[in-house]
Amino acid sequence: MSNMKDGILDILKGKFLVDGGAPKNWMFIVFVSFLATIMIASSHKADGLVHKIAALNEEVKELRSEFVDVRSDVQELKLESSILQKVENRGLFPSETPPKKIKVKRLTKE
């Protein structure tokens, strides 16, 4: 029991950093620190991508809503009554006589 207690005290005092096998321990600490840095950077990048995706989804919703509004406006403008109203302001009115079909006969060569 006392040996385990001494081992824990040695770790807490940091003796493993200054004894004979210290270079091996320092290399392990540097390696673990490097991996932790990569993990933190990866996590930050993933969070940034999640925020970017959320912003793009919001933009897609807004653009879809705008598309629906514009499409309904265009459908309203295509209505005959709407067109008649617009051209009446310019002095154009619908014809009172129906259109006549013109037939063109082919000329034969003699």
C-alpha positions in Angstrom: 0.0 0.0 0.0 2.8 2.4 0.9 4.5 1.7 -2.5 1.3 2.7 -4.3 1.1 5.8 -2.1 4.7 6.7 -2.9 4.0 6.2 -6.7 1.1 8.6 -6.6 3.2 11.1 -4.6 6.0 10.8 -7.2 3.6 11.5 -10.0 2.1 14.5 -8.2 5.6 15.9 -7.5 6.6 15.4 -11.1 9.6 13.1 -10.5 8.8 11.3 -13.7 9.8 14.4 -15.6 13.3 14.6 -14.1 14.4 11.0 -13.4 16.5 8.9 -15.8 13.7 8.0 -18.2 12.5 11.6 -18.5 13.3 12.1 -22.2 10.9 9.3 -23.1 8.2 10.8 -20.8 8.7 14.3 -22.3 8.3 12.8 -25.9 5.0 11.2 -24.8 3.7 14.4 -23.2 4.6 16.4 -26.4 2.9 13.7 -28.5 -0.3 13.8 -26.4 -0.3 17.6 -26.5 0.0 17.5 -30.3 -2.9 15.1 -30.6 -5.0 17.3 -28.2 -4.2 20.4 -30.3 -5.3 18.6 -33.5 -8.4 17.4 -31.8 -9.3 20.9 -30.6 -8.7 22.4 -34.0 -10.8 19.8 -35.7 -13.6 20.4 -33.2 -13.5 24.2 -33.9 -13.5 23.6 -37.6 -16.5 21.2 -37.3 -18.4 23.8 -35.2 -17.7 26.4 -37.8 -19.0 24.2 -40.6 -22.2 23.5 -38.5 -22.8 27.3 -38.2 -22.1 27.8 -41.9 -24.6 25.0 -42.8 -27.2 26.5 -40.5 -26.8 29.9 -42.1 -27.0 28.5 -45.6 -30.2 26.6 -44.7 -31.7 29.8 -43.4 -30.7 31.5 -46.7 -32.3 28.7 -48.7 -35.6 29.1 -46.7 -35.6 32.9 -47.4 -34.8 32.4 -51.1 -37.5 29.7 -51.4 -40.0 32.1 -49.8 -39.0 34.9 -52.2 -39.3 32.5 -55.2 -42.8 31.6 -54.2 -43.8 35.3 -53.8 -42.3 36.2 -57.2 -43.9 33.2 -58.9 -47.3 34.2 -57.7 -46.7 37.8 -58.8 -45.7 36.6 -62.3 -48.8 34.3 -62.5 -51.0 37.3 -61.6 -49.3 39.5 -64.3 -49.9 36.8 -66.9 -53.6 36.9 -66.4 -55.5 38.3 -69.4 -57.4 40.8 -67.2 -54.1 42.1 -65.8 -52.7 42.5 -69.3 -55.8 44.3 -70.5 -55.6 46.7 -67.7 -52.0 47.5 -68.4 -52.5 48.1 -72.1 -55.6 50.2 -71.6 -53.5 52.8 -69.8 -51.5 53.1 -73.1 -54.6 53.5 -75.2 -54.8 49.9 -76.6 -58.1 48.1 -76.5 -59.1 44.6 -77.5 -60.4 44.2 -81.1 -64.1 44.1 -81.5 -63.9 42.1 -84.7 -62.5 38.6 -84.5 -59.3 37.9 -86.4 -59.5 36.4 -89.9 -57.4 33.5 -91.0 -55.3 34.2 -94.1 -54.6 31.3 -96.4 -51.7 31.5 -98.8 -52.0 29.4 -101.9 -48.8 28.0 -103.4 -47.9 29.2 -106.8 -47.2 26.6 -109.3 -44.3 27.0 -111.8 -45.2 26.6 -115.5 
